[in-house]
Amino acid sequence: MHYLTKKVSQMKCLACENLHESDDRIVDEYSDYCPVCENEGARYTGEDRKATYWSVALYVTGQAYGGPEEGGWYYTAGNRVETAKIRVFESYKKAVKYCTKLETEFPDLQARGFTEELPPKGWPTTKPRYC
């Protein structure tokens, strides 16, 4: 998931030399995986490209139970609300400005921006693991 950034991170697999979006190469949050050569643990060098569009949506957030490890742990999760407020922008500055406006207009909700993807219904999309 790409949050509001001016650039999209691309990674170059040093095993097969293919470029991938940073989200394409992840099996889970803790291991790298190349979708072309299927090399797990492949080394990557960062390369960025300019983003082309951004989206913004409103979320209600709260704490979700992660698991019993270390006496129990929690993580922040969000569910999209107010679908009429979703906007897509061709300008990073306009997306940031709209995100700030929504946070002022709806102080009990969280405005979240995304780079080159539409706002998901909720986040995180996969439950975090305890490490």
N, C-alpha and C positions, 0 to 999 in steps of 0.2 A: 504494500500500500504506500503510495507516494503522498505525503502531506504537502502543504503549500510551499513550493520551492520554485525558484526561477529556472533551475536546471533539472534534468532527469539523469540520475546516475546510471551509467552503463558500466558493465564489467567485461573484461576480456579474459576468457579462460586461457590460462597459460599452457594447458594441455593440448587444446585443439585450436586456439587462437580465434574463436568466434566471439562476437560481441553479443551481450545479453543485457536486457533491462535488469536492474538489481533485483526486482521481485521475481523474475523468471528463474533465477539461479538458486533459489532457496527451497530446500526440502522442508525445513522447519526453521525456527529462529536460531538454531545453534549449529547447523552444518551447511556447507556450500555444496551445490550440486549443479553440474552443467547439463542442460537438457539436450545438448547435441551429442557430446561424447559420453554422457552418463558417468563422468568421473566424479565420484564423491570426494570431497576434501580438496578439490582442485584449487590452485592458487589463482587469485584475480588481481588485476591492476585496475584502478579506477579510471574511467574516462567519462566525461559529462557531455551532454548536448543540451542546447537551449530547448526549453519546454514550449509547446504550442498552444495549450489551453488549460484552464483551471476551472474547478467547480467548487461551490460552497453550499453547505446545508446545515441545518440545526439539529442538535442531538440533546436528548435528556441523558445525563450520565449518573453513574452510581458505582458502588463497589460490588464486585462479584467474588464469590468464594473460590479460591484457587485450589486449595487442598489442605490436608492435615499436617503437612511437613512443618517442622520447627514450631509446633503449637498452632498451626493454621496461618494461612496467608491469603491476601485479597489482591485484586487488581481492578483498575478502572475500566469500565465498559460503557458503551453508549449505544442508544437506539435512535434512529432518525425519526424526527417529528416535523410537523409543519411542511409537508411536501410542496406546498404552494410557494415556499420561500427558497427553493432550490434554484440556483442560477449557474450558468456556464459563461465564462469570460474568455476573451482572446487577449486580455491584458492582465498581467500579474498584479499591477498596482490597483486596478479596479476590483479584482478579487479580494485583495487585502482590505481595501476600503469597505467593501460590502460585508466582509466578515466582521470588521470592527463595528459597523452600523448594526448588524444583527445582535451582537453581544450587548450593545447599549439598549437596543429595543427589547430584547428578551434576556434580562439578567439572570434568570433561573435556568436558562439553557446554555449549551455550549455550541458556538459556531465552529465548524471545522472545514477547512479547505483542502482540496486534493489536486494534485498535478497530473494532468493527462489521464484522468479517469473520472467517472461519475461517482457521486457520493454513495457509499455502500449503505445497506439498510441498518447495519450495526457494525461495531468494532469492539474488540479485535475480531477478525474473521475466524481465527482459530484460538482456542484456549491456550494461554501461556503455560509453559512447563516450569516447574520449580527447579532451580539449579543450585 
